[in-house]
Amino acid sequence: MAKTLVIYYSRKGENYVNGSIKSLTKGNTEICAEYIKKAVGADIFEIETQKAYSTDYTKCTVEAKDELKNNARPKLIKMLDSVAEYDNIVVAGPCWWGTYPCAVFTQLEALDFSGKKVFPLMTHEGSGLAGAPGALKKYCKGAIVGEGLAVHGAEASSSEAKVSAWAEKNLK
């Protein structure tokens, strides 16, 4: 069986959910990462920024937009230095302005993806996969980009069957 790693960024606290702001004890992307771990025995690595984003959802969206506009690479608390032992890498995150949060790119740019299969997973409130597949083609040099999965954030906690079926189909 193939060895899989899920690299993810997830936002706890204030999030946009079905048209209003709600506080989440666990981020939608983290929920999906845990489903993949359970389904195929994947390892997981959470991306955490040294400088926290605002706890206020609206302010966080402004920060995220500024980072994207400035092609920022936020410093991370810890970094993976290799994905050599893995066959498959799932890159999971929320859709922020049509792509992953810039912190995800900080991590991806530090790794060698030659000969690996990478799979986008994006949690969203209406954007689907948006620019996730294109971002992986750009930042995961040498990798083959596989079938992605978009999970409506408001439905993340009830999406275990969907996420597990996708993982079993693509990551074994």
N, C-alpha and C positions, 0 to 999 in steps of 0.2 A: 504494500500500500504506500502511496505517495506521502511524503512528510509535508505538512502544511503549517504556515505561519500566518496569523492575522495581525497586521499592523493597523492600529486604529487610533483615531482621535474622536472623543465624544464629549458633549457638553451636558453637564448636570445643571440643575437650577433652572432659571428662567429660560423657557423655550417657546417658540411659536408652535401652537398645536391647534389645528382646525380653526384658524381664524382668531385665536386669542392667545394671550401669554399665560402659560402655566408653569409651575415649578415642578421639576422632575427630580426625584431622588437618585435616579440612575439615567444616564443619557441613552438615547435611542440606539446609537451606534454601538455602545458597550453591550446592550442587550443582544444585538445581532451577532457581535463577536463571540459572546458566550454561547449562543445557539450553534455557531459553527464549531466551536471547541467541543461541544457536547456531541455533535453529529459525526465529526470525522477525527476527533482526537487532536485537533490543531493546538499549537502553542499560540499564545496571544501576547502582544506587546502594545502597551498603551503609550501614546505620544502625550507628553505633558510639557507645557511651556514653563520656562522659568518665571516669566512675567505673566501673571494670570490675566485673562480677559475680564472685562467688566462683568460683575454679577447682574447688572441691568441689561436685559436682552437688547433693547434698542441701542444702547451705547456699544454693546458688543458688535452689533452689525456695522456700526460706523467704524470701529477699530478694524474689523475684518476687511471692510471695503478699502480702507486706507492701506492696509498691508498688501492687498492684491494690487492696488494701483501703483504702489511703490516697489513691487516685486520683493517684499520683505521676506526674511528668513529668521523667524523668531528662534531664540535660543531655547534648547530643550533641557529638561532636568537630567535625562539620561538618553543616550543614543545607542542604537544597535550598530555594531561595527561590521557585521557580516550576515548574509542570508545563505551562505554556502551550503549549509546542511539541509536546506529546504528545496523541495521540488516546486511547490506552489506557494505563492504569497498572495493573500487577499489584502488589498488596501481599502480600508473602510473609513468613512467619515461622513459628516453632515454636508449637505450642499450649501456652501456659503458663496453667494454671488456667482453661481454657475459652475463651481469647481470645489475642490477640497480646500480646507483651511490651509493657509501658507505654512503652518507648522508641519503639516504632512510633507510638504516639499523639502523642508529642512532635512527631514529624515531620509527621504527617498534619494536625494542628491548625494548622500554619503555612502550609498550602497552600490555594489556591483550585481546587476541583475542578469548578467550574461547566461544564457541557456535556461533561464527560469520561466515559469508561467506565472503571470500576474493577473489578478481578477479584481475588477472594481466592484465595490459595494458602496452605495450611497443611500443615506437616509435623507428624506426630503419632505416638504409639505406641498409638493406639486411640480417639482422640477424634474422628477425622474432621475436618470443617470447623469443628465446635463453633460458637463465636460469631463466627467471622470475617465472614460476610456481614452480620450485624447491626452489628458494629463499623464496617464500611465505610459502611453506611447512616448511622450516627451521626456519624462523623468525617470523611467525605468529602462534605460538604454540596454539593448541586447535581449530584452525579454519578449516573450510572446504574450500578447494581451488576450485573455480569454473572455468568455461570456460574463457579462456583468449582471448585477442584481440591484434593482431600485426598491427600497422599502419605504412606504409612506410612514413617516415618523410617528404619527398619531396611532398607527397600527403596529408599531414595533413589538410591543409586549404581547400581541396576539399573533405574531407572524412566525412562530417557531416552526410550524410545518412547512411553510413556504421557504424559509431560510435553510432548513435542514435538507429539504428535497434538492434545492439548488446546490448545496455543498456536496451532497452525496453524488449528484450527477457530475459535477465538475472537478472535485478535489480528491477523489479516491484513486 
